[in-house]
Amino acid sequence: MARTRTPVVADWFSGEGDDFRLLGTRCSACASVFFPREDGACRNPACAGGELAELPLSRRGRVWSYTDSRYRPPEPYVSDRELPWQPYALIAVELEAERLVLLGQGAPGVSVADLAVGMEVEVVPGVLNEEGDAETGTTWTTWHWRPTGVTA
């Protein structure tokens, strides 16, 4: 047996490797795109409302802004309190086709020194936390941003 891979939030992303995508929704009436996905009603106040359809978002975008997290966030953020805190990059990425700016954590090994506003990044599968042992535990999955051309 292997760890069970479980998304941190159901229906926000799907796939593995090159097929990994964030999932948004698009309104059929006004073409507004939403992430996180909207399944109830169009959030555009100027729209009379239309059907919302799932939309795989662009895999690549450009860094709009970035910073680093130098302190351990409080609960319910999951981190091993026994280990020293490791800073990580937080990246705001503009998806030009969808006209959205999305936030996400940088992939492991990506620091603010590796980033620049306007550089191209891609969404990749990530791990938020692992619980239990290697054979019966759970791996909580999420997404990360990684500069294009970088392999992990």
N, CA, C and O atoms as a GROMACS GRO file, in nm:
protein
  608
    1MET      N    1   0.083  -0.120   0.000
    1MET     CA    2   0.000   0.000   0.000
    1MET      C    3   0.087   0.125   0.000
    1MET      O    4   0.203   0.123   0.042
    2ALA      N    5   0.029   0.233  -0.048
    2ALA     CA    6   0.099   0.361  -0.048
    2ALA      C    7   0.009   0.466   0.016
    2ALA      O    8  -0.110   0.442   0.037
    3ARG      N    9   0.066   0.578   0.046
    3ARG     CA   10  -0.013   0.688   0.104
    3ARG      C   11  -0.133   0.721   0.015
    3ARG      O   12  -0.126   0.710  -0.107
    4THR      N   13  -0.240   0.760   0.077
    4THR     CA   14  -0.357   0.809   0.005
    4THR      C   15  -0.333   0.956  -0.027
    4THR      O   16  -0.303   1.035   0.062
    5ARG      N   17  -0.346   0.991  -0.155
    5ARG     CA   18  -0.329   1.131  -0.197
    5ARG      C   19  -0.467   1.197  -0.195
    5ARG      O   20  -0.558   1.154  -0.266
    6THR      N   21  -0.482   1.302  -0.114
    6THR     CA   22  -0.610   1.368  -0.096
    6THR      C   23  -0.594   1.518  -0.119
    6THR      O   24  -0.510   1.580  -0.054
    7PRO      N   25  -0.672   1.577  -0.211
    7PRO     CA   26  -0.664   1.722  -0.231
    7PRO      C   27  -0.704   1.797  -0.104
    7PRO      O   28  -0.796   1.757  -0.034
    8VAL      N   29  -0.634   1.906  -0.075
    8VAL     CA   30  -0.666   1.990   0.041
    8VAL      C   31  -0.808   2.045   0.026
    8VAL      O   32  -0.883   2.049   0.124
    9VAL      N   33  -0.845   2.086  -0.095
    9VAL     CA   34  -0.980   2.134  -0.124
    9VAL      C   35  -1.029   2.058  -0.247
    9VAL      O   36  -0.966   2.063  -0.353
   10ALA      N   37  -1.141   1.989  -0.233
   10ALA     CA   38  -1.195   1.910  -0.344
   10ALA      C   39  -1.235   2.000  -0.461
   10ALA      O   40  -1.290   2.109  -0.440
   11ASP      N   41  -1.208   1.954  -0.582
   11ASP     CA   42  -1.251   2.018  -0.707
   11ASP      C   43  -1.184   2.151  -0.739
   11ASP      O   44  -1.233   2.224  -0.825
   12TRP      N   45  -1.072   2.183  -0.672
   12TRP     CA   46  -0.999   2.305  -0.707
   12TRP      C   47  -0.887   2.277  -0.806
   12TRP      O   48  -0.837   2.370  -0.870
   13PHE      N   49  -0.846   2.151  -0.821
   13PHE     CA   50  -0.742   2.114  -0.916
   13PHE      C   51  -0.756   1.967  -0.948
   13PHE      O   52  -0.821   1.891  -0.877
   14SER      N   53  -0.692   1.928  -1.059
   14SER     CA   54  -0.697   1.788  -1.099
   14SER      C   55  -0.573   1.754  -1.181
   14SER      O   56  -0.501   1.843  -1.227
   15GLY      N   57  -0.551   1.625  -1.199
   15GLY     CA   58  -0.442   1.577  -1.285
   15GLY      C   59  -0.311   1.564  -1.212
   15GLY      O   60  -0.298   1.597  -1.094
   16GLU      N   61  -0.214   1.516  -1.286
   16GLU     CA   62  -0.077   1.496  -1.238
   16GLU      C   63   0.019   1.542  -1.346
   16GLU      O   64  -0.017   1.549  -1.464
   17GLY      N   65   0.140   1.574  -1.308
   17GLY     CA   66   0.245   1.610  -1.404
   17GLY      C   67   0.201   1.719  -1.500
   17GLY      O   68   0.151   1.823  -1.457
   18ASP      N   69   0.221   1.696  -1.631
   18ASP     CA   70   0.186   1.796  -1.732
   18ASP      C   71   0.036   1.815  -1.748
   18ASP      O   72  -0.008   1.911  -1.810
   19ASP      N   73  -0.045   1.725  -1.691
   19ASP     CA   74  -0.191   1.737  -1.697
   19ASP      C   75  -0.249   1.808  -1.576
   19ASP      O   76  -0.371   1.825  -1.567
   20PHE      N   77  -0.164   1.851  -1.482
   20PHE     CA   78  -0.211   1.917  -1.360
   20PHE      C   79  -0.268   2.054  -1.395
   20PHE      O   80  -0.202   2.133  -1.464
   21ARG      N   81  -0.389   2.083  -1.349
   21ARG     CA   82  -0.454   2.212  -1.377
   21ARG      C   83  -0.535   2.258  -1.256
   21ARG      O   84  -0.593   2.177  -1.185
   22LEU      N   85  -0.537   2.389  -1.234
   22LEU     CA   86  -0.632   2.448  -1.141
   22LEU      C   87  -0.767   2.452  -1.214
   22LEU      O   88  -0.771   2.471  -1.335
   23LEU      N   89  -0.876   2.435  -1.140
   23LEU     CA   90  -1.009   2.433  -1.200
   23LEU      C   91  -1.089   2.554  -1.152
   23LEU      O   92  -1.109   2.574  -1.032
   24GLY      N   93  -1.134   2.633  -1.247
   24GLY     CA   94  -1.221   2.746  -1.217
   24GLY      C   95  -1.356   2.721  -1.281
   24GLY      O   96  -1.385   2.611  -1.326
   25THR      N   97  -1.437   2.824  -1.284
   25THR     CA   98  -1.564   2.818  -1.354
   25THR      C   99  -1.579   2.945  -1.438
   25THR      O  100  -1.522   3.049  -1.406
   26ARG      N  101  -1.657   2.933  -1.546
   26ARG     CA  102  -1.685   3.047  -1.635
   26ARG      C  103  -1.836   3.061  -1.647
   26ARG      O  104  -1.908   2.962  -1.663
   27CYS      N  105  -1.884   3.186  -1.640
   27CYS     CA  106  -2.025   3.216  -1.656
   27CYS      C  107  -2.058   3.218  -1.805
   27CYS      O  108  -1.988   3.282  -1.884
   28SER      N  109  -2.165   3.148  -1.844
   28SER     CA  110  -2.205   3.144  -1.985
   28SER      C  111  -2.263   3.276  -2.033
   28SER      O  112  -2.263   3.303  -2.153
   29ALA      N  113  -2.312   3.361  -1.942
   29ALA     CA  114  -2.374   3.487  -1.982
   29ALA      C  115  -2.272   3.599  -2.002
   29ALA      O  116  -2.278   3.672  -2.102
   30CYS      N  117  -2.178   3.614  -1.908
   30CYS     CA  118  -2.086   3.728  -1.916
   30CYS      C  119  -1.940   3.687  -1.939
   30CYS      O  120  -1.855   3.773  -1.957
   31ALA      N  121  -1.912   3.558  -1.938
   31ALA     CA  122  -1.778   3.501  -1.959
   31ALA      C  123  -1.681   3.530  -1.844
   31ALA      O  124  -1.560   3.509  -1.860
   32SER      N  125  -1.730   3.577  -1.729
   32SER     CA  126  -1.643   3.597  -1.613
   32SER      C  127  -1.589   3.462  -1.568
   32SER      O  128  -1.660   3.361  -1.570
   33VAL      N  129  -1.462   3.462  -1.527
   33VAL     CA  130  -1.396   3.341  -1.479
   33VAL      C  131  -1.371   3.356  -1.330
   33VAL      O  132  -1.335   3.464  -1.283
   34PHE      N  133  -1.392   3.247  -1.256
   34PHE     CA  134  -1.377   3.251  -1.111
   34PHE      C  135  -1.283   3.143  -1.062
   34PHE      O  136  -1.291   3.028  -1.105
   35PHE      N  137  -1.194   3.182  -0.972
   35PHE     CA  138  -1.114   3.089  -0.893
   35PHE      C  139  -1.092   3.154  -0.758
   35PHE      O  140  -1.044   3.267  -0.753
   36PRO      N  141  -1.126   3.088  -0.647
   36PRO     CA  142  -1.177   2.952  -0.649
   36PRO      C  143  -1.309   2.944  -0.726
   36PRO      O  144  -1.381   3.042  -0.744
   37ARG      N  145  -1.336   2.824  -0.768
   37ARG     CA  146  -1.454   2.799  -0.852
   37ARG      C  147  -1.581   2.849  -0.781
   37ARG      O  148  -1.590   2.852  -0.658
   38GLU      N  149  -1.676   2.886  -0.862
   38GLU     CA  150  -1.808   2.928  -0.813
   38GLU      C  151  -1.910   2.833  -0.874
   38GLU      O  152  -1.916   2.818  -0.996
   39ASP      N  153  -1.988   2.768  -0.790
   39ASP     CA  154  -2.086   2.673  -0.841
   39ASP      C  155  -2.230   2.717  -0.815
   39ASP      O  156  -2.323   2.650  -0.860
   40GLY      N  157  -2.250   2.829  -0.744
   40GLY     CA  158  -2.384   2.872  -0.711
   40GLY      C  159  -2.442   2.971  -0.811
   40GLY      O  160  -2.543   2.943  -0.876
   41ALA      N  161  -2.378   3.087  -0.823
   41ALA     CA  162  -2.428   3.193  -0.910
   41ALA      C  163  -2.310   3.281  -0.951
   41ALA      O  164  -2.208   3.287  -0.882
   42CYS      N  165  -2.326   3.348  -1.062
   42CYS     CA  166  -2.222   3.439  -1.111
   42CYS      C  167  -2.200   3.550  -1.008
   42CYS      O  168  -2.296   3.610  -0.961
   43ARG      N  169  -2.074   3.577  -0.974
   43ARG     CA  170  -2.040   3.681  -0.876
   43ARG      C  171  -2.026   3.819  -0.940
   43ARG      O  172  -2.003   3.917  -0.869
   44ASN      N  173  -2.037   3.827  -1.072
   44ASN     CA  174  -2.026   3.956  -1.140
   44ASN      C  175  -2.154   4.036  -1.115
   44ASN      O  176  -2.261   3.994  -1.159
   45PRO      N  177  -2.147   4.150  -1.044
   45PRO     CA  178  -2.268   4.226  -1.012
   45PRO      C  179  -2.339   4.283  -1.134
   45PRO      O  180  -2.457   4.317  -1.127
   46ALA      N  181  -2.268   4.294  -1.247
   46ALA     CA  182  -2.330   4.347  -1.368
   46ALA      C  183  -2.395   4.238  -1.453
   46ALA      O  184  -2.451   4.267  -1.559
   47CYS      N  185  -2.388   4.113  -1.408
   47CYS     CA  186  -2.440   4.001  -1.487
   47CYS      C  187  -2.576   3.957  -1.433
   47CYS      O  188  -2.597   3.948  -1.312
   48ALA      N  189  -2.667   3.930  -1.525
   48ALA     CA  190  -2.799   3.879  -1.487
   48ALA      C  191  -2.790   3.732  -1.447
   48ALA      O  192  -2.885   3.677  -1.390
   49GLY      N  193  -2.679   3.669  -1.476
   49GLY     CA  194  -2.659   3.530  -1.436
   49GLY      C  195  -2.669   3.435  -1.553
   49GLY      O  196  -2.750   3.452  -1.644
   50GLY      N  197  -2.584   3.336  -1.548
   50GLY     CA  198  -2.584   3.232  -1.651
   50GLY      C  199  -2.537   3.103  -1.587
   50GLY      O  200  -2.508   3.098  -1.467
   51GLU      N  201  -2.531   3.001  -1.667
   51GLU     CA  202  -2.481   2.873  -1.615
   51GLU      C  203  -2.330   2.883  -1.595
   51GLU      O  204  -2.260   2.949  -1.671
   52LEU      N  205  -2.284   2.816  -1.491
   52LEU     CA  206  -2.142   2.814  -1.461
   52LEU      C  207  -2.086   2.679  -1.502
   52LEU      O  208  -2.134   2.574  -1.459
   53ALA      N  209  -1.983   2.682  -1.586
   53ALA     CA  210  -1.921   2.559  -1.634
   53ALA      C  211  -1.777   2.551  -1.585
   53ALA      O  212  -1.707   2.652  -1.579
   54GLU      N  213  -1.734   2.430  -1.551
   54GLU     CA  214  -1.596   2.410  -1.507
   54GLU      C  215  -1.501   2.447  -1.619
   54GLU      O  216  -1.527   2.421  -1.736
   55LEU      N  217  -1.390   2.510  -1.581
   55LEU     CA  218  -1.290   2.556  -1.677
   55LEU      C  219  -1.151   2.525  -1.626
   55LEU      O  220  -1.110   2.581  -1.524
   56PRO      N  221  -1.076   2.437  -1.694
   56PRO     CA  222  -0.935   2.420  -1.656
   56PRO      C  223  -0.860   2.550  -1.688
   56PRO      O  224  -0.864   2.598  -1.801
   57LEU      N  225  -0.792   2.605  -1.589
   57LEU     CA  226  -0.722   2.732  -1.607
   57LEU      C  227  -0.587   2.711  -1.675
   57LEU      O  228  -0.535   2.600  -1.680
   58SER      N  229  -0.532   2.820  -1.727
   58SER     CA  230  -0.401   2.815  -1.791
   58SER      C  231  -0.298   2.758  -1.695
   58SER      O  232  -0.303   2.785  -1.575
   59ARG      N  233  -0.205   2.678  -1.747
   59ARG     CA  234  -0.099   2.620  -1.664
   59ARG      C  235   0.012   2.721  -1.636
   59ARG      O  236   0.085   2.708  -1.538
   60ARG      N  237   0.024   2.822  -1.722
   60ARG     CA  238   0.133   2.918  -1.709
   60ARG      C  239   0.079   3.060  -1.695
   60ARG      O  240  -0.028   3.093  -1.746
   61GLY      N  241   0.157   3.141  -1.624
   61GLY     CA  242   0.123   3.281  -1.607
   61GLY      C  243   0.250   3.358  -1.577
   61GLY      O  244   0.360   3.304  -1.584
   62ARG      N  245   0.234   3.484  -1.542
   62ARG     CA  246   0.349   3.570  -1.512
   62ARG      C  247   0.340   3.620  -1.369
   62ARG      O  248   0.232   3.650  -1.318
   63VAL      N  249   0.457   3.628  -1.304
   63VAL     CA  250   0.462   3.676  -1.166
   63VAL      C  251   0.413   3.820  -1.164
   63VAL      O  252   0.467   3.907  -1.233
   64TRP      N  253   0.312   3.845  -1.086
   64TRP     CA  254   0.253   3.977  -1.068
   64TRP      C  255   0.315   4.044  -0.947
   64TRP      O  256   0.340   4.164  -0.946
   65SER      N  257   0.339   3.964  -0.843
   65SER     CA  258   0.404   4.010  -0.720
   65SER      C  259   0.449   3.888  -0.642
   65SER      O  260   0.407   3.776  -0.670
   66TYR      N  261   0.535   3.909  -0.542
   66TYR     CA  262   0.580   3.798  -0.460
   66TYR      C  263   0.636   3.850  -0.328
   66TYR      O  264   0.673   3.967  -0.317
   67THR      N  265   0.643   3.763  -0.231
   67THR     CA  266   0.703   3.794  -0.102
   67THR      C  267   0.742   3.661  -0.038
   67THR      O  268   0.722   3.555  -0.098
   68ASP      N  269   0.797   3.667   0.081
   68ASP     CA  270   0.826   3.541   0.149
   68ASP      C  271   0.761   3.540   0.287
   68ASP      O  272   0.737   3.644   0.348
   69SER      N  273   0.733   3.422   0.331
   69SER     CA  274   0.673   3.400   0.462
   69SER      C  275   0.785   3.365   0.559
   69SER      O  276   0.837   3.254   0.557
   70ARG      N  277   0.821   3.459   0.642
   70ARG     CA  278   0.934   3.440   0.733
   70ARG      C  279   0.891   3.399   0.874
   70ARG      O  280   0.976   3.378   0.960
   71TYR      N  281   0.760   3.387   0.897
   71TYR     CA  282   0.715   3.345   1.030
   71TYR      C  283   0.618   3.228   1.016
   71TYR      O  284   0.555   3.209   0.912
   72ARG      N  285   0.608   3.150   1.120
   72ARG     CA  286   0.517   3.036   1.121
   72ARG      C  287   0.374   3.088   1.142
   72ARG      O  288   0.347   3.150   1.245
   73PRO      N  289   0.284   3.064   1.046
   73PRO     CA  290   0.146   3.108   1.066
   73PRO      C  291   0.080   3.031   1.182
   73PRO      O  292   0.122   2.920   1.214
   74PRO      N  293  -0.020   3.090   1.243
   74PRO     CA  294  -0.090   3.022   1.352
   74PRO      C  295  -0.178   2.909   1.300
   74PRO      O  296  -0.202   2.898   1.180
   75GLU      N  297  -0.227   2.825   1.391
   75GLU     CA  298  -0.325   2.722   1.356
   75GLU      C  299  -0.442   2.791   1.287
   75GLU      O  300  -0.473   2.904   1.324
   76PRO      N  301  -0.508   2.733   1.190
   76PRO     CA  302  -0.504   2.592   1.154
   76PRO      C  303  -0.398   2.557   1.051
   76PRO      O  304  -0.399   2.446   0.999
   77TYR      N  305  -0.304   2.650   1.018
   77TYR     CA  306  -0.197   2.616   0.926
   77TYR      C  307  -0.122   2.495   0.981
   77TYR      O  308  -0.091   2.489   1.100
   78VAL      N  309  -0.094   2.401   0.893
   78VAL     CA  310  -0.031   2.276   0.935
   78VAL      C  311   0.120   2.288   0.919
   78VAL      O  312   0.169   2.312   0.809
   79SER      N  313   0.192   2.272   1.028
   79SER     CA  314   0.338   2.265   1.022
   79SER      C  315   0.386   2.185   1.142
   79SER      O  316   0.321   2.182   1.247
   80ASP      N  317   0.499   2.122   1.126
   80ASP     CA  318   0.556   2.041   1.234
   80ASP      C  319   0.620   2.134   1.335
   80ASP      O  320   0.725   2.192   1.307
   81ARG      N  321   0.560   2.148   1.449
   81ARG     CA  322   0.607   2.240   1.553
   81ARG      C  323   0.739   2.195   1.615
   81ARG      O  324   0.803   2.271   1.687
   82GLU      N  325   0.779   2.070   1.586
   82GLU     CA  326   0.905   2.017   1.639
   82GLU      C  327   1.025   2.064   1.556
   82GLU      O  328   1.138   2.065   1.604
   83LEU      N  329   1.000   2.104   1.430
   83LEU     CA  330   1.108   2.144   1.339
   83LEU      C  331   1.119   2.295   1.332
   83LEU      O  332   1.020   2.365   1.353
   84PRO      N  333   1.239   2.347   1.302
   84PRO     CA  334   1.252   2.492   1.283
   84PRO      C  335   1.170   2.538   1.162
   84PRO      O  336   1.153   2.463   1.065
   85TRP      N  337   1.121   2.659   1.168
   85TRP     CA  338   1.041   2.714   1.058
   85TRP      C  339   1.128   2.738   0.935
   85TRP      O  340   1.238   2.791   0.947
   86GLN      N  341   1.079   2.699   0.818
   86GLN     CA  342   1.146   2.721   0.691
   86GLN      C  343   1.065   2.822   0.609
   86GLN      O  344   0.951   2.792   0.572
   87PRO      N  345   1.119   2.941   0.580
   87PRO     CA  346   1.045   3.038   0.499
   87PRO      C  347   1.012   2.980   0.361
   87PRO      O  348   1.082   2.891   0.312
   88TYR      N  349   0.906   3.031   0.301
   88TYR     CA  350   0.869   2.989   0.165
   88TYR      C  351   0.818   3.110   0.089
   88TYR      O  352   0.773   3.208   0.148
   89ALA      N  353   0.827   3.103  -0.042
   89ALA     CA  354   0.783   3.213  -0.128
   89ALA      C  355   0.632   3.206  -0.149
   89ALA      O  356   0.576   3.099  -0.171
   90LEU      N  357   0.569   3.321  -0.143
   90LEU     CA  358   0.428   3.337  -0.180
   90LEU      C  359   0.426   3.416  -0.310
   90LEU      O  360   0.488   3.522  -0.320
   91ILE      N  361   0.355   3.364  -0.410
   91ILE     CA  362   0.360   3.423  -0.544
   91ILE      C  363   0.219   3.455  -0.592
   91ILE      O  364   0.130   3.370  -0.587
   92ALA      N  365   0.200   3.578  -0.640
   92ALA     CA  366   0.076   3.619  -0.707
   92ALA      C  367   0.104   3.608  -0.856
   92ALA      O  368   0.197   3.671  -0.907
   93VAL      N  369   0.024   3.528  -0.926
   93VAL     CA  370   0.047   3.499  -1.067
   93VAL      C  371  -0.071   3.547  -1.150
   93VAL      O  372  -0.186   3.516  -1.120
   94GLU      N  373  -0.041   3.623  -1.254
   94GLU     CA  374  -0.146   3.670  -1.345
   94GLU      C  375  -0.162   3.571  -1.460
   94GLU      O  376  -0.067   3.542  -1.533
   95LEU      N  377  -0.285   3.520  -1.473
   95LEU     CA  378  -0.320   3.436  -1.588
   95LEU      C  379  -0.384   3.528  -1.690
   95LEU      O  380  -0.499   3.570  -1.674
   96GLU      N  381  -0.311   3.558  -1.796
   96GLU     CA  382  -0.355   3.658  -1.894
   96GLU      C  383  -0.485   3.619  -1.962
   96GLU      O  384  -0.575   3.702  -1.976
   97ALA      N  385  -0.497   3.493  -2.005
   97ALA     CA  386  -0.617   3.450  -2.078
   97ALA      C  387  -0.743   3.463  -1.993
   97ALA      O  388  -0.849   3.499  -2.044
   98GLU      N  389  -0.731   3.434  -1.863
   98GLU     CA  390  -0.846   3.437  -1.775
   98GLU      C  391  -0.866   3.572  -1.706
   98GLU      O  392  -0.970   3.598  -1.646
   99ARG      N  393  -0.764   3.660  -1.716
   99ARG     CA  394  -0.765   3.791  -1.653
   99ARG      C  395  -0.785   3.778  -1.502
   99ARG      O  396  -0.867   3.847  -1.442
  100LEU      N  397  -0.707   3.687  -1.442
  100LEU     CA  398  -0.711   3.661  -1.299
  100LEU      C  399  -0.572   3.669  -1.240
  100LEU      O  400  -0.473   3.641  -1.308
  101VAL      N  401  -0.564   3.709  -1.114
  101VAL     CA  402  -0.440   3.699  -1.038
  101VAL      C  403  -0.466   3.600  -0.926
  101VAL      O  404  -0.557   3.619  -0.844
  102LEU      N  405  -0.386   3.492  -0.921
  102LEU     CA  406  -0.402   3.385  -0.824
  102LEU      C  407  -0.281   3.381  -0.732
  102LEU      O  408  -0.168   3.405  -0.775
  103LEU      N  409  -0.306   3.349  -0.606
  103LEU     CA  410  -0.197   3.334  -0.510
  103LEU      C  411  -0.162   3.187  -0.494
  103LEU      O  412  -0.247   3.100  -0.510
  104GLY      N  413  -0.038   3.161  -0.461
  104GLY     CA  414   0.004   3.026  -0.431
  104GLY      C  415   0.145   3.026  -0.376
  104GLY      O  416   0.218   3.125  -0.385
  105GLN      N  417   0.180   2.915  -0.320
  105GLN     CA  418   0.313   2.897  -0.263
  105GLN      C  419   0.410   2.860  -0.374
  105GLN      O  420   0.373   2.794  -0.471
  106GLY      N  421   0.534   2.903  -0.360
  106GLY     CA  422   0.637   2.862  -0.453
  106GLY      C  423   0.669   2.714  -0.431
  106GLY      O  424   0.656   2.664  -0.320
  107ALA      N  425   0.710   2.647  -0.535
  107ALA     CA  426   0.749   2.506  -0.524
  107ALA      C  427   0.869   2.495  -0.430
  107ALA      O  428   0.944   2.591  -0.414
  108PRO      N  429   0.887   2.379  -0.365
  108PRO     CA  430   1.003   2.362  -0.277
  108PRO      C  431   1.132   2.398  -0.350
  108PRO      O  432   1.154   2.359  -0.465
  109GLY      N  433   1.216   2.474  -0.282
  109GLY     CA  434   1.343   2.516  -0.341
  109GLY      C  435   1.336   2.650  -0.412
  109GLY      O  436   1.440   2.706  -0.446
  110VAL      N  437   1.215   2.704  -0.437
  110VAL     CA  438   1.200   2.835  -0.502
  110VAL      C  439   1.194   2.941  -0.394
  110VAL      O  440   1.106   2.938  -0.307
  111SER      N  441   1.286   3.036  -0.399
  111SER     CA  442   1.287   3.146  -0.301
  111SER      C  443   1.264   3.278  -0.374
  111SER      O  444   1.260   3.282  -0.496
  112VAL      N  445   1.247   3.385  -0.297
  112VAL     CA  446   1.226   3.516  -0.358
  112VAL      C  447   1.347   3.556  -0.443
  112VAL      O  448   1.333   3.636  -0.536
  113ALA      N  449   1.464   3.504  -0.414
  113ALA     CA  450   1.583   3.534  -0.494
  113ALA      C  451   1.572   3.477  -0.635
  113ALA      O  452   1.642   3.521  -0.726
  114ASP      N  453   1.484   3.378  -0.654
  114ASP     CA  454   1.466   3.314  -0.785
  114ASP      C  455   1.357   3.381  -0.867
  114ASP      O  456   1.335   3.342  -0.982
  115LEU      N  457   1.289   3.480  -0.812
  115LEU     CA  458   1.170   3.537  -0.875
  115LEU      C  459   1.193   3.680  -0.920
  115LEU      O  460   1.278   3.752  -0.867
  116ALA      N  461   1.116   3.720  -1.020
  116ALA     CA  462   1.114   3.858  -1.068
  116ALA      C  463   0.975   3.885  -1.124
  116ALA      O  464   0.914   3.798  -1.185
  117VAL      N  465   0.925   4.007  -1.103
  117VAL     CA  466   0.796   4.045  -1.159
  117VAL      C  467   0.803   4.029  -1.310
  117VAL      O  468   0.899   4.074  -1.373
  118GLY      N  469   0.703   3.965  -1.367
  118GLY     CA  470   0.695   3.946  -1.512
  118GLY      C  471   0.750   3.813  -1.561
  118GLY      O  472   0.726   3.775  -1.676
  119MET      N  473   0.822   3.740  -1.476
  119MET     CA  474   0.878   3.613  -1.523
  119MET      C  475   0.766   3.508  -1.535
  119MET      O  476   0.665   3.515  -1.464
  120GLU      N  477   0.786   3.413  -1.625
  120GLU     CA  478   0.687   3.308  -1.646
  120GLU      C  479   0.702   3.198  -1.542
  120GLU      O  480   0.813   3.154  -1.511
  121VAL      N  481   0.588   3.154  -1.489
  121VAL     CA  482   0.583   3.043  -1.394
  121VAL      C  483   0.474   2.947  -1.440
  121VAL      O  484   0.386   2.982  -1.518
  122GLU      N  485   0.482   2.825  -1.388
  122GLU     CA  486   0.380   2.725  -1.420
  122GLU      C  487   0.329   2.662  -1.291
  122GLU      O  488   0.400   2.655  -1.191
  123VAL      N  489   0.204   2.617  -1.296
  123VAL     CA  490   0.144   2.551  -1.182
  123VAL      C  491   0.187   2.405  -1.182
  123VAL      O  492   0.186   2.340  -1.287
  124VAL      N  493   0.224   2.354  -1.065
  124VAL     CA  494   0.267   2.215  -1.050
  124VAL      C  495   0.202   2.156  -0.926
  124VAL      O  496   0.167   2.230  -0.833
  125PRO      N  497   0.185   2.024  -0.922
  125PRO     CA  498   0.130   1.962  -0.802
  125PRO      C  499   0.224   1.983  -0.683
  125PRO      O  500   0.346   1.988  -0.700
  126GLY      N  501   0.166   1.996  -0.566
  126GLY     CA  502   0.245   2.016  -0.445
  126GLY      C  503   0.189   1.938  -0.329
  126GLY      O  504   0.079   1.882  -0.336
  127VAL      N  505   0.265   1.934  -0.223
  127VAL     CA  506   0.224   1.866  -0.101
  127VAL      C  507   0.216   1.969   0.011
  127VAL      O  508   0.311   2.044   0.035
  128LEU      N  509   0.103   1.972   0.080
  128LEU     CA  510   0.088   2.060   0.195
  128LEU      C  511   0.137   1.991   0.322
  128LEU      O  512   0.208   2.051   0.403
  129ASN      N  513   0.099   1.864   0.338
  129ASN     CA  514   0.130   1.795   0.462
  129ASN      C  515   0.117   1.645   0.440
  129ASN      O  516   0.044   1.600   0.352
  130GLU      N  517   0.188   1.569   0.521
  130GLU     CA  518   0.174   1.424   0.521
  130GLU      C  519   0.143   1.380   0.663
  130GLU      O  520   0.204   1.427   0.759
  131GLU      N  521   0.046   1.288   0.675
  131GLU     CA  522   0.006   1.236   0.806
  131GLU      C  523   0.022   1.085   0.806
  131GLU      O  524   0.005   1.020   0.702
  132GLY      N  525   0.053   1.030   0.920
  132GLY     CA  526   0.061   0.885   0.933
  132GLY      C  527   0.188   0.830   0.872
  132GLY      O  528   0.279   0.904   0.836
  133ASP      N  529   0.192   0.697   0.861
  133ASP     CA  530   0.312   0.632   0.810
  133ASP      C  531   0.309   0.622   0.658
  133ASP      O  532   0.208   0.652   0.594
  134ALA      N  533   0.421   0.579   0.601
  134ALA     CA  534   0.437   0.575   0.455
  134ALA      C  535   0.343   0.477   0.387
  134ALA      O  536   0.315   0.492   0.268
  135GLU      N  537   0.295   0.377   0.458
  135GLU     CA  538   0.210   0.276   0.395
  135GLU      C  539   0.062   0.304   0.408
  135GLU      O  540  -0.016   0.267   0.320
  136THR      N  541   0.020   0.367   0.517
  136THR     CA  542  -0.123   0.387   0.538
  136THR      C  543  -0.161   0.532   0.560
  136THR      O  544  -0.277   0.562   0.587
  137GLY      N  545  -0.066   0.622   0.549
  137GLY     CA  546  -0.091   0.763   0.578
  137GLY      C  547  -0.158   0.836   0.463
  137GLY      O  548  -0.193   0.777   0.360
  138THR      N  549  -0.176   0.966   0.484
  138THR     CA  550  -0.240   1.053   0.385
  138THR      C  551  -0.142   1.162   0.344
  138THR      O  552  -0.075   1.222   0.429
  139THR      N  553  -0.135   1.188   0.214
  139THR     CA  554  -0.062   1.303   0.161
  139THR      C  555  -0.166   1.404   0.117
  139THR      O  556  -0.244   1.378   0.026
  140TRP      N  557  -0.166   1.521   0.182
  140TRP     CA  558  -0.258   1.628   0.146
  140TRP      C  559  -0.196   1.710   0.033
  140TRP      O  560  -0.092   1.772   0.052
  141THR      N  561  -0.261   1.711  -0.083
  141THR     CA  562  -0.204   1.774  -0.203
  141THR      C  563  -0.263   1.913  -0.226
  141THR      O  564  -0.375   1.944  -0.185
  142THR      N  565  -0.183   1.996  -0.292
  142THR     CA  566  -0.221   2.133  -0.324
  142THR      C  567  -0.151   2.171  -0.455
  142THR      O  568  -0.110   2.083  -0.530
  143TRP      N  569  -0.137   2.299  -0.482
  143TRP     CA  570  -0.064   2.345  -0.600
  143TRP      C  571   0.049   2.437  -0.556
  143TRP      O  572   0.043   2.500  -0.451
  144HIS      N  573   0.151   2.443  -0.641
  144HIS     CA  574   0.264   2.535  -0.622
  144HIS      C  575   0.292   2.603  -0.756
  144HIS      O  576   0.250   2.555  -0.861
  145TRP      N  577   0.364   2.714  -0.750
  145TRP     CA  578   0.412   2.783  -0.870
  145TRP      C  579   0.562   2.762  -0.881
  145TRP      O  580   0.635   2.770  -0.782
  146ARG      N  581   0.608   2.736  -1.002
  146ARG     CA  582   0.750   2.711  -1.026
  146ARG      C  583   0.792   2.787  -1.153
  146ARG      O  584   0.720   2.782  -1.253
  147PRO      N  585   0.906   2.856  -1.149
  147PRO     CA  586   0.954   2.920  -1.272
  147PRO      C  587   0.965   2.818  -1.384
  147PRO      O  588   1.009   2.705  -1.361
  148THR      N  589   0.927   2.856  -1.505
  148THR     CA  590   0.935   2.762  -1.616
  148THR      C  591   1.081   2.728  -1.645
  148THR      O  592   1.170   2.810  -1.624
  149GLY      N  593   1.102   2.610  -1.692
  149GLY     CA  594   1.237   2.565  -1.722
  149GLY      C  595   1.308   2.507  -1.601
  149GLY      O  596   1.421   2.460  -1.614
  150VAL      N  597   1.245   2.508  -1.483
  150VAL     CA  598   1.304   2.452  -1.361
  150VAL      C  599   1.238   2.318  -1.336
  150VAL      O  600   1.115   2.308  -1.337
  151THR      N  601   1.316   2.216  -1.313
  151THR     CA  602   1.260   2.086  -1.279
  151THR      C  603   1.291   2.053  -1.134
  151THR      O  604   1.396   2.091  -1.081
  152ALA      N  605   1.198   1.981  -1.073
  152ALA     CA  606   1.219   1.946  -0.933
  152ALA      C  607   1.243   1.797  -0.917
  152ALA      O  608   1.263   1.750  -0.805
   0.00000   0.00000   0.00000
